[in-house]
């Protein structure tokens, strides 16, 4: 998950909220509604106010990716000193076309900024290492996430690394059964709770492949089973689901890994691009 030195307590709460227990949601609601009070309270004071055990508050902080209550307070204090612009942009019926455009663009830019800021350096390095050692890379996604999977194939095909994308569940299972040890497999799911995709991940792991999840939810079945996870940050608006808002963040995470791979495999990528450009040139007049 994100490095605890980076703020964004609010966004960590939002991304994990649906998977929280009743007591964790009680703490989360209190933090969101009383952030100033939290930074001046001890863990004992908070647990007394909410009638929960100190251990429950501590586990809540750990679930958000912090070492403990004090680490969460420090990040929360930083967030209050430098407020983060709300990603949620309400669209009103009376908004003009250009106003709606500005709100959509701002929402995308905010999602990108927040997604960038919660990435953990070590996780990105590990994902890149998996790709550099892979004989091939597969991208799996269903529905809207299938579009992201296909974009991943399109990008990495240009590097000379054998790249394939699958959006049909039967083909996903068949392809996963053919993976070899150290092959890379991306599993893209906004919720991280797609049952079909989890079955494919199980097959991929049984073949010794290394698995990377891209999801919006830190506490999800997908993140529990994948070797490593990269997270997006997005919130829902009235006319736009959070899954749609997160798509551009998913694409940008793949862009990040693609460019890093190209830098590390410069000659291989240049040779592959040369062949691709030569082949595509046949389609031009």
N, C-alpha and C positions, 0 to 999 in steps of 0.2 A: 504494500500500500504506500501512500504518500509518506515522505519524510516528515517526521514530527516537527522539524524546524520550520516547515512551511505552514502558514496559517490555513485558512479555509476550514475552520471547524464547522461552520454552518453548512458548507457544501458536503463535507463528509457525513454529517447527520442526514442531510437530504438524500444522499445516494444510498444510505444504509437503512433508512427509516422503515421501509416496507418489510424488511427482514428482522426488525427488532422485536424483542419480547414486550409484553405489556409494561413491565417495570422499566425497561430501557426506553420505551416511548415516553413514559412519564418523565424520565430524566431529560430526554431529548427536548420535549416540549418546554420544560422549565428553562433549559439552557437557551433555547431560541427566544423565549419571551423575557428572560432576565439575564442577559449576558453581563451587564455591568455588575450585578449582584454576585454573579458566579466568581468573577475575578477577585472579589474581596471576601470570599467565603472559604472556609476550610472544608475538607471532605466530610468532616463530622457535622458541620453546620448544614451542609447540603443534604446529607442523609437524614438528619433530624427533621428538616423542613419537609422532605418528601416521604418520611416514614419508610425508608428503605435502609438496608444494611450498607455499611461502608464498602463491603466487598462487592455489592451490586454496582455502586458508583465506579469503583475501580475497574470492574469488568467492562462497564460501559466505555470508559476511557480507552481500555485496551482494544475493544472492538473497533473504535474509531482510528486505531493505529498509533495511539500515544503510549508512552511508557507508563504513564500514571496520571493522576489528577493534576499534579503540579505542571506537567508538560502540556496538558490540555489548556490550563489556565494561561500559560505563557503565550501559546498560540492564539488563544481567544483575545487576549489583551492586545496583541499585535494587530489582529483583525479589526478591533474596535478603534485603534489609533489610526489605521489606514483602511477605512471602510472599502469593501469590495462592492463594485457596482452590481446591483441585482440583475441576474440573468433573465428574470421574468419580465417580459414586456407585454402588457395587456394590449390587445388589439381591440379598438373600438369601432363600432359600425360606422361612425361618422368620420373615421380617419380617411384621409385622401390616399390615393395610390402611392404617392411618394412617401407619405408618412408611414404607411405599412411597410414599404420597402426599407426605409431607414430602421424601423423596429426589427425587421427580420435580419437585416445585416448586422445590427448591433447585437442581437441575440446570438448570431453565429460567432461574431468576434469574441463575445464574452465567453461562450462555451469553449472556444479554442484557447483563450487565455487561461481559463480555470483548469482545463484539461492539461495544458502544458505545465502549470504550476504544481499540480499534484503528482507528477511523474517522479519516480524514484530512480536516481542515476544508476544504481546497481541493477535494477530490474531491466532497464533499457540495455545495459551492457550485456546482461545475461541473454536477453532475447536476440541481440546481435550475434553473440557467440553461437547460439543455437543455429542461426541461419548460416553462419560462416562454415560450420561443421556439417551442415546438412547435404545429403545427396540430392534431395528434392524437397519442395515445400508444397503443402496442400492448404487450401483455404476453404473452410466450411462455414456456411451460413444459410439460413432459411428466410424466406420472405424478403423484407427490406434489407436484412443483414446479408442476404445472398448477393445483393448488388455490391456491397462492400467487399465480399469475398472475391467476386469477379474482378473488381478493381485491383485487389491484391495480386491476382494472377497476371493481370495486364501489366502491372508495374514490374514485377519480378521476372517476367519473361524477358524483359529487356536486359537483365543482368547476366543471362547465360545459365542461371540456375533453373533447373527443371521445375516449372510452376504449373499447378493445376487448381481449378476451383470447382466445387460441387455444391449444388443447391437442392438437388433431389435426394431425399433421404436414402432410397435404395442404392443410388450411385455413391452416396457418401459412405455407406457401410461397406460397399464393395471396394471402393478406393482405399479406405482405411485399412482393410484387411491385407492390402498389398504394400503397406508402408514397411520400411526397414529401420533397424536401430539407427538412431541419430537423425533420421528424417525429421523435418519440422512440420508441425500441423497447427494452423491457426483456427480457433473456434470463436466465431463472432456472434454475440448474442447480447442485445441491449439488457434484457432482464437476467440473463445467465441461468434461466430456468426452463429452457426448451428441452423437453424430454427426449425428442429424437436426436438432438445434437449431443446430449449427454451419453446416449448409447454409442454414437460414433466415436466420441472421445474415449470411451471404455475400450473399444476395439483398437483404436490407435495406440493407446498405452500398452495394450497387451502385445502389440507388435514391436514395442521398444521405441516408438517415436517420441519425440519431445513435443510437449503440448503447450501452446500459448493462448490464453483467453484474452479477448477484448470485450469489455462489458462496462456497464454503468453502475453495477451493484457489487460492492466489495464483499458483502455477505450473501453469496448465492451458491447454489450447487455447483455451478461451473467453476467458480474460483476455488472451491474446496478440492476439486479433482484435477484441475490443470496444474502443470508444473510451475508456471508463472502467470501472472495476470497484469494486464495494462488496463487502466481505468479511464473512462470518459466522465465528464461532468455536464449534465444538461437537465433542464427543468421543463415541465409541461406548461403550455399556455392554452388558452381557450380554443384556438384554431390550429394548434400545432402540438402534436404529441411529443413527449421528451425523446421518444425513439427517433423521430424525424430530426429533432434538434441535435441529437448526438451523432448523426451520420457524418457530418463534416469533421467532427472530432475523431471518429474512427478512421476516416480516410487520412487525416493528418498524422495519426500515429503510424499508419502503414507508410506514408510518405517519409516520415522520420527514419524508419528502419530501412527503407529502400535507399535513401540517399547515403546513410551510413554504410550500408552494404556496398554501394557503388564506390565509395571512397576506399574501402578496404580491398575491394576486388576490381581495381581500376582497369587493369589490362583486360581481364575477362569481360568486364562490362563493355568496354570500348569495342572489343571484337564482336560481341553479341549485337550491339547497336549497329555496327557497320553492316552486318548480315541482314538485320531487320530492315534498315533503311534501303538497302539494295533491293530486297524483296518487295517492299512497299512501293518503291519507285515505279514498278510495273503498272501500278494502278493510276498513275498520273499521266495526263496528256502532255 
